[in-house]
Amino acid sequence: MYLWTELDKSNISPVNTLGQILRGYRESKRLLLRQVAAALEMDTALLSKFERDERKPNKEQVLAFAKYYNTNANELLLAWLSDKIAEEVQHEDLAKEALKAAEKKVDLFKKKKAK
């Protein structure tokens, strides 16, 4: 399993889901689900569902994971957001084309907002 860690950038893989990354961090620190869940004040079953990609955390929860695991929040946010986008378009025939168009629109929106 690849992990997005600050210690080993050669292991960065945008293919990993947020759940895979979260499980990897927990296991690399030899922590139990219940330990992490208690520290983050969440139900153990919910954390387990996050790690199995059966549920998606909200942005605030992703930031809490980043703080708890002492890792770059942007790495976890990128995984979280890319999971959401991929899940939304995965069954569309024009998914890749739509993503390219969306990338251009994001640039356009940022330019408009900067003015």
N, C-alpha and C positions, 0 to 999 in steps of 0.2 A: 504494500500500500504506500502511495506517495503522500507526503505531508507538506503543507505549505508552512515552513518554519523559517524563522529568521536565522537559525543556526545553519541550515543547509539549503541554500537557494537552488541547488541542483535538483532538489526534489520537488520543486514547484510544478504543479500540473493543474491546468485549468479544467481538466476533465473530472477531477474529484468533486463530489457534491459537498455541500456544507456539512451534512451529517457525517460523511466519511472523514472529513477534516476534524470535526469536533471529537469524534471517537478516537482518532489518531492522537490528538493532543492528550485526551484523558488517559489513554492506555500508555502513552510514552511517559507520563508522569506517575504511572502505576496507581491511579486513583480509581475508586469504585464509583459506580453511578450514584449511589446514595450520598457519597461525600461531595461530589460536585453539585448535585441537586440541592443538598442542604446549604452549601456555601452560596448558591445563587437563589435560594429561597423559592425553589420550584419542586414540583412533584417528580419523584424518580421515574414514574411511568412516562411523564411528558418528556423528560430528558432522553429517555430511551427511544421514544418516537422521533425526536429530533435526529438522533444519531442514526436511526434506520430510515430516515427520509420519509417517514409516514406523516409527519407534521412539520410545518415550517415555523421557525421562530419569527417574532417581529423584529424590527430594526433595533429596538432598545435591548432586546434579549441578545442579539448578535453582538452589540457593543459590550454587554455585560460579560459574554463569553471571552471576548478579546481582552478585556481588563483582567478577568480571572486567570486566563492562561498566559497573561503577559505577552501578548503577541500583537502584531500590527492589525489594527482594526480594519484598515482598508482591504487587507487580504481576505478577511472573513466577510466583509461587506460585498466584495466582488463575487465571492462564491455564492452568497445569499441571493444577490440580485441576478446573477447569471442563471442560477437554479430556477428562479421565478420566471424569467424570460423563456428559458428552454422549455419549461413545463407548459407554458401558455401556448407556444407555437409548435410543439413537437409533432403534432398530427397534421399540420398544414403543408400542402404541397409547395407553397411558395415561401416557406419559412426562411430559408437562407436569403432569398431576395428581399423579403420584408425586413430582415435584420440589417441588411446593407442600407436599405432606405431609411430605417430608423436611425442608423448611425449618422447619416447625413442630416436628418431632422434634428437630432440632438445638437449637432454643431450649429445649425441654423438658430435653434432656440437659444443657445448660449450666446451667440452673437447678438441677437435681439435684446437679450436680458442685459448684456454688457453696455448697451447704449444708454 
